[in-house]
Every structure is written in structure tokens, then in C-alpha cells.
């Protein structure tokens, strides 16, 4: 299964980027041993349209065009399902075992994701009801994907 993280907004030299890359590289190294063949990212620029509705619509269009057709889309949304790390690992394994070829985790921009894009996703997950900075969400997601793979591998990284 190929894993993609797609997000609105580009980051340059922020410390969160280095931490994100650290966990993403760890996941990329461990994943192939567990049936997760490729880890990629899609980062699009935030829209500069004048209204929030126009911005989220434009960002959704850009994201949709970049995602692989047929991807199992999981959006990060504060109203989504909160999962334990073990449950998240179990979901990844079930998707892999069901033959899903591509899974895409999508993080919206400052205005969020369009309701249409959010509602068309196969799943919504949350890191709690709080609003988090987007760069931290990327890092938290990369860490949770690496943690899930560690759980599946029986690696001691996860000691819950």
C-alpha cells in the first residue's frame, strides 16, 4: 500500500519541518517490510482568494487533482474519530490487508477543508477537539504513522 500525506501550505525552514521529515523517513524505512511500499507528500500553496469559501474550494480542487485516483482518503478534522495508536495501527493493517493500493491523509489549510471534500473522504480522524497548528499536525500524523508501523512490526518504540 502506498501512503501519501497531502497538506495545504508550504513550510520552509521551520523546526517542525525537520521533525516531520525525521518521522516520515523512519516510516519510509520501516514500511516496506510491512507491505507499505511508498511514502510520498503533496504540499500545495494556500489559496489567495478573497473569501474563505473561495479559498477552501480552490484548495480542495488543487488537492483533488494531485491525489492518486481511487485513493482511500482520510481527512484530519477536529470532528473526526479519535483513535488510540493501537486502533490506528489496526485500521492501517486492515486497509492494507483489504487490498487498498493507496491511502491519502489530507490536512486542510487555515480555513479548513471544503465540506464537499471532507464529506467525500472515506474517513475522518482527529487528534482531539482542539485546533492545532498545521505544521504540528503534519508532524503528529507522521509520528503516528511511524508509531502504527512500529506496533505492526512489534518494535519496542510503542510501549503503551
Backbone bond lengths (Angstrom), bond angles and torsions (degrees), N, CA, C in turn:
res aa  C-N    CA-C-N  psi(-1)  N-CA   C-N-CA  omega(-1)  CA-C   N-CA-C  phi
1 X - - - 1.453 - - 1.522 107.99 -
2 X 1.323 115.34 135.55 1.460 121.48 176.55 1.529 108.48 -92.02
3 X 1.336 115.94 139.88 1.462 122.48 -177.13 1.523 108.50 -118.07
4 X 1.326 115.64 127.62 1.463 121.22 178.56 1.514 109.63 -124.36
5 X 1.314 115.87 137.61 1.451 122.01 170.92 1.524 105.83 -110.65
6 X 1.329 116.65 119.92 1.463 122.01 -179.95 1.523 108.48 -117.42
7 X 1.324 116.21 134.87 1.461 119.84 -177.06 1.515 110.91 -146.79
8 X 1.318 113.94 152.07 1.463 121.45 174.89 1.519 107.55 -91.03
9 X 1.309 116.02 132.49 1.458 121.71 177.96 1.513 111.04 103.14
10 X 1.294 114.69 136.55 1.462 119.97 178.97 1.517 108.82 -104.70
11 X 1.296 114.87 149.37 1.455 120.96 178.23 1.524 108.11 -122.99
12 X 1.280 115.96 146.75 1.462 119.38 -178.03 1.536 110.51 -109.55
13 X 1.296 117.30 -93.85 1.461 121.47 -172.16 1.517 113.74 -106.25
14 X 1.313 117.86 19.75 1.458 120.56 -179.68 1.530 110.00 -67.07
15 X 1.330 117.37 147.88 1.472 119.62 -179.96 1.529 112.81 -61.66
16 X 1.327 117.58 -27.66 1.464 120.45 178.96 1.527 111.17 -62.76
17 X 1.331 116.91 -30.59 1.461 120.59 -179.68 1.526 110.40 -63.95
18 X 1.313 116.83 -44.75 1.467 120.37 179.89 1.522 110.71 -63.05
19 X 1.318 117.32 -40.47 1.457 120.48 179.24 1.529 110.69 -67.73
20 X 1.337 116.86 -42.41 1.464 120.62 175.31 1.530 109.85 -55.85
21 X 1.320 115.83 -50.89 1.468 120.18 -177.19 1.521 111.75 -60.91
22 X 1.310 117.33 -35.06 1.472 121.50 178.57 1.534 110.51 -60.71
23 X 1.338 116.81 -49.44 1.466 119.92 -179.13 1.525 111.50 -71.40
24 X 1.326 117.60 -36.72 1.467 121.00 179.95 1.530 109.91 -64.64
25 X 1.329 116.99 -41.12 1.463 120.59 177.41 1.524 111.20 -65.73
26 X 1.320 117.41 -39.20 1.466 120.47 177.14 1.525 110.63 -62.71
27 X 1.326 116.25 -44.33 1.472 120.14 178.13 1.523 110.29 -62.96
28 X 1.325 116.71 -42.14 1.464 121.42 179.84 1.526 111.92 -61.96
29 X 1.320 116.48 -34.12 1.464 120.17 -179.85 1.527 111.78 -76.11
30 X 1.321 117.12 -38.38 1.462 121.53 -177.39 1.532 112.47 -82.42
31 X 1.312 117.18 -34.66 1.457 122.54 -173.00 1.511 116.96 -52.97
32 X 1.341 119.47 -47.67 1.470 119.04 -177.00 1.526 114.30 -58.56
33 X 1.320 118.08 -27.74 1.467 121.16 178.49 1.524 111.35 -70.55
34 X 1.352 115.96 -15.17 1.464 121.12 -175.10 1.527 112.96 -116.69
35 X 1.330 117.10 10.48 1.458 120.38 179.01 1.520 114.70 90.99
36 X 1.329 117.02 14.77 1.469 121.75 176.08 1.520 106.08 -110.16
37 X 1.333 115.96 104.09 1.461 120.40 -163.22 1.520 116.04 -86.19
38 X 1.296 118.68 -29.26 1.465 119.48 -175.02 1.517 109.66 -147.71
39 X 1.318 115.96 139.83 1.457 122.44 177.48 1.517 107.33 -121.28
40 X 1.327 116.05 119.14 1.457 119.45 -178.39 1.526 110.10 -132.41
41 X 1.316 114.44 165.84 1.457 120.83 178.43 1.514 110.30 -128.13
42 X 1.311 114.39 150.46 1.463 122.43 173.03 1.522 105.71 -131.33
43 X 1.317 116.60 116.85 1.455 120.75 176.45 1.520 107.70 -120.56
44 X 1.324 115.86 124.16 1.469 119.90 178.01 1.523 108.85 -113.64
45 X 1.317 115.49 154.26 1.464 121.01 178.30 1.530 109.85 -68.48
46 X 1.317 115.84 147.23 1.466 120.63 172.54 1.521 108.39 -66.41
47 X 1.313 115.44 143.29 1.461 121.04 178.98 1.527 110.15 -68.56
48 X 1.312 115.42 152.13 1.465 121.18 176.19 1.537 111.31 -112.77
49 X 1.318 116.26 15.91 1.472 120.01 177.71 1.526 109.48 -60.12
50 X 1.349 117.39 156.14 1.472 119.74 -173.06 1.530 116.06 -72.38
51 X 1.331 119.11 -26.53 1.468 119.34 -178.25 1.526 110.50 -117.51
52 X 1.322 115.40 155.94 1.467 120.47 179.56 1.523 110.73 -59.45
53 X 1.327 117.19 -42.12 1.467 120.33 -179.32 1.535 110.94 -60.55
54 X 1.313 116.57 -42.31 1.467 119.93 178.60 1.529 111.06 -67.74
55 X 1.325 116.55 -38.94 1.466 120.04 -179.72 1.529 111.06 -63.64
56 X 1.331 116.85 -49.79 1.465 118.01 -177.10 1.528 111.80 -67.32
57 X 1.319 117.41 -31.22 1.471 120.40 177.04 1.536 110.04 -66.93
58 X 1.340 116.29 -46.23 1.459 119.91 179.66 1.540 111.02 -64.01
59 X 1.324 116.67 -43.30 1.462 120.19 179.51 1.523 111.25 -63.48
60 X 1.323 117.02 -41.32 1.469 120.55 177.60 1.523 111.05 -61.33
61 X 1.331 116.86 -42.20 1.471 120.35 178.33 1.525 110.89 -61.30
62 X 1.330 116.06 -44.32 1.467 119.84 -179.57 1.537 111.32 -65.13
63 X 1.324 115.70 -42.16 1.465 119.06 178.08 1.526 110.52 -62.39
64 X 1.310 115.86 -48.00 1.466 120.78 -177.41 1.522 111.15 -57.39
65 X 1.325 117.17 -40.86 1.468 120.75 -179.74 1.526 112.12 -66.47
66 X 1.314 117.88 -27.21 1.469 121.45 -175.50 1.528 113.23 -90.86
67 X 1.322 117.52 -22.67 1.469 119.73 -179.57 1.522 110.39 -72.14
68 X 1.309 116.00 146.32 1.462 120.18 176.60 1.522 109.20 -66.01
69 X 1.310 115.69 134.47 1.462 120.49 179.05 1.527 109.90 -58.58
70 X 1.312 115.81 133.60 1.456 120.72 179.30 1.517 114.74 86.16
71 X 1.332 117.13 4.41 1.471 119.31 179.19 1.520 110.93 -63.98
72 X 1.306 114.92 145.16 1.461 122.20 170.53 1.533 104.66 -80.46
73 X 1.328 116.86 109.51 1.462 121.60 -172.98 1.526 110.52 -95.28
74 X 1.336 115.22 128.20 1.457 122.99 176.56 1.524 106.27 -120.92
75 X 1.326 116.80 118.00 1.463 119.68 178.90 1.520 109.87 -97.77
76 X 1.323 114.78 146.68 1.458 121.29 173.83 1.520 106.01 -90.39
77 X 1.328 115.38 121.69 1.458 121.30 -174.01 1.522 108.30 -150.80
78 X 1.317 117.45 131.16 1.471 120.27 -176.97 1.525 112.24 -60.81
79 X 1.350 117.37 -18.32 1.467 120.54 177.71 1.525 111.89 -94.10
80 X 1.326 115.87 4.64 1.461 120.39 -179.54 1.510 112.42 -78.08
81 X 1.315 114.61 -176.13 1.455 122.18 -178.80 1.526 109.80 -78.19
82 X 1.320 116.15 130.92 1.461 121.00 173.44 1.518 108.06 -88.65
83 X 1.298 115.92 129.04 1.464 121.21 -176.58 1.516 110.28 -121.31
84 X 1.318 116.52 145.46 1.456 119.41 168.72 1.524 107.19 -70.79
85 X 1.301 116.33 164.69 1.468 119.89 177.74 1.527 110.88 -62.49
86 X 1.328 116.98 -38.70 1.467 120.25 178.06 1.533 111.40 -63.94
87 X 1.329 116.65 -42.00 1.471 120.38 179.36 1.528 110.62 -66.38
88 X 1.323 116.59 -39.50 1.469 120.89 177.42 1.530 109.82 -62.20
89 X 1.319 117.04 -44.96 1.468 120.82 177.34 1.523 110.61 -60.17
90 X 1.329 116.16 -42.24 1.457 120.20 178.48 1.515 112.69 -61.81
91 X 1.331 116.49 -40.76 1.467 119.72 177.83 1.522 111.05 -63.73
92 X 1.330 117.09 -44.58 1.468 119.35 178.07 1.525 110.63 -58.63
93 X 1.311 116.29 -45.12 1.465 120.32 -179.70 1.527 111.23 -63.08
94 X 1.329 117.46 -42.11 1.478 120.42 179.08 1.525 111.06 -63.38
95 X 1.325 117.36 -41.25 1.473 119.98 178.05 1.527 110.35 -63.33
96 X 1.315 116.21 -45.44 1.469 120.77 177.85 1.525 110.26 -59.41
97 X 1.326 116.32 -47.79 1.461 121.14 -176.08 1.529 112.09 -69.44
98 X 1.330 117.12 -23.81 1.466 121.11 177.33 1.527 111.76 -80.92
99 X 1.326 116.75 -3.44 1.457 120.10 177.32 1.521 114.67 88.55
100 X 1.323 116.99 13.86 1.466 118.72 175.69 1.524 107.64 -65.63
101 X 1.331 116.24 124.24 1.466 120.57 -175.04 1.524 112.50 -81.78
102 X 1.333 116.45 -34.28 1.462 120.83 -174.52 1.516 109.99 -137.21
103 X 1.331 115.90 133.48 1.452 121.32 172.96 1.520 106.91 -125.01
104 X 1.316 116.18 134.06 1.462 121.74 -178.91 1.521 109.34 -124.29
105 X 1.311 116.01 122.31 1.457 122.88 174.76 1.521 106.77 -96.26
106 X 1.340 117.00 126.48 1.457 121.12 -172.55 1.524 110.78 -120.50
107 X 1.334 114.91 129.63 1.463 123.12 177.81 1.525 107.27 -116.06
108 X 1.320 116.31 123.52 1.457 120.89 -178.86 1.521 112.64 -75.44
109 X 1.318 114.52 179.44 1.456 121.34 179.48 1.520 111.88 -87.70
110 X 1.325 116.71 -166.66 1.469 121.10 -177.92 1.531 114.08 -57.65
111 X 1.334 116.73 -27.89 1.461 120.52 179.39 1.523 112.26 -93.44
112 X 1.328 117.35 -0.74 1.454 120.74 -178.85 1.516 112.02 92.66
113 X 1.313 115.07 -164.53 1.464 122.31 178.21 1.522 109.03 -106.13
114 X 1.309 116.37 150.74 1.460 118.93 177.92 1.526 108.98 -62.76
115 X 1.330 117.24 145.14 1.477 119.20 178.71 1.528 112.04 -56.39
116 X 1.324 117.23 -36.44 1.468 120.59 -179.47 1.529 110.74 -64.87
117 X 1.329 116.02 -44.54 1.464 119.54 179.33 1.524 109.90 -65.23
118 X 1.313 115.92 -46.95 1.470 121.44 -179.45 1.529 110.43 -59.24
119 X 1.341 117.10 -44.65 1.463 120.85 -177.15 1.528 112.88 -72.51
120 X 1.337 116.97 -22.26 1.465 119.69 179.58 1.529 112.29 -83.50
121 X 1.329 117.10 -10.99 1.464 121.01 179.91 1.526 109.92 -68.66
122 X 1.314 115.71 152.25 1.459 120.81 178.39 1.523 111.72 -76.60
123 X 1.326 117.27 -22.55 1.465 120.16 -179.72 1.525 110.27 -155.40
124 X 1.330 114.16 157.36 1.466 122.24 174.32 1.518 107.32 -129.79
125 X 1.322 115.35 131.09 1.458 119.00 175.39 1.524 109.15 -125.95
126 X 1.321 115.34 157.36 1.467 121.09 -177.65 1.512 109.80 -133.55
127 X 1.315 114.95 149.59 1.457 121.94 169.41 1.517 107.59 -101.59
128 X 1.319 115.86 48.14 1.454 122.31 -179.17 1.518 111.48 94.15
129 X 1.328 116.75 174.44 1.470 120.44 -176.19 1.526 114.14 -80.10
130 X 1.326 117.25 -8.28 1.456 119.22 -179.06 1.526 111.04 -72.96
131 X 1.319 114.44 161.67 1.456 120.84 171.16 1.521 106.97 -95.40
132 X 1.335 116.43 128.60 1.458 122.24 -177.97 1.514 109.79 -112.83
133 X 1.330 118.33 150.01 1.468 120.60 172.61 1.533 109.09 -59.95
134 X 1.314 116.03 140.96 1.458 120.72 -173.81 1.526 112.88 -59.85
135 X 1.322 117.51 -37.66 1.460 118.76 179.54 1.526 111.65 -67.94
136 X 1.315 117.13 -32.53 1.464 119.36 175.30 1.527 110.78 -70.10
137 X 1.317 117.24 -38.00 1.466 120.09 178.43 1.521 110.12 -61.81
138 X 1.325 117.15 -42.21 1.469 119.85 177.05 1.528 110.36 -57.66
139 X 1.324 114.98 -46.62 1.457 119.83 -178.52 1.521 110.77 -65.54
140 X 1.329 116.91 -44.70 1.465 120.52 179.46 1.524 110.78 -61.66
141 X 1.318 117.15 -40.53 1.463 120.57 179.17 1.530 110.61 -65.71
142 X 1.323 116.93 -45.53 1.467 119.83 178.78 1.527 110.30 -60.03
143 X 1.337 116.56 -41.55 1.458 119.95 178.86 1.521 110.69 -64.60
144 X 1.327 117.91 -42.24 1.460 120.57 -179.36 1.527 111.91 -68.02
145 X 1.320 117.33 -34.22 1.474 119.69 175.18 1.525 109.21 -65.97
146 X 1.348 117.19 -45.26 1.459 119.40 176.87 1.530 110.77 -61.68
147 X 1.331 117.15 -42.53 1.469 121.08 179.26 1.532 109.84 -61.73
148 X 1.332 117.15 -43.09 1.470 120.65 179.45 1.527 110.56 -60.51
149 X 1.316 116.47 -43.66 1.464 119.68 178.14 1.528 110.59 -64.15
150 X 1.331 116.29 -38.52 1.466 120.23 177.38 1.523 111.10 -61.94
151 X 1.324 115.73 -41.07 1.469 120.35 177.18 1.526 110.02 -61.62
152 X 1.324 116.12 -47.63 1.467 120.55 -179.36 1.528 112.25 -62.61
153 X 1.349 115.80 -31.28 1.464 120.35 -179.68 1.522 113.00 -84.98
154 X 1.346 116.57 -8.20 1.451 119.38 -175.68 1.528 112.05 72.74
155 X 1.295 116.63 21.78 1.472 122.59 -179.26 1.518 109.37 -76.84
156 X 1.334 118.90 144.30 1.470 120.56 -176.51 1.527 115.34 -72.90
157 X 1.329 119.71 -0.21 1.462 120.99 179.58 1.529 110.34 -52.87
158 X 1.327 116.13 -42.59 1.468 120.72 -179.77 1.525 108.16 -94.97
159 X 1.317 116.03 114.51 1.475 119.83 -176.90 1.508 112.02 -120.95
160 X 1.307 118.51 39.37 1.466 120.66 -178.15 1.504 111.55 -74.30
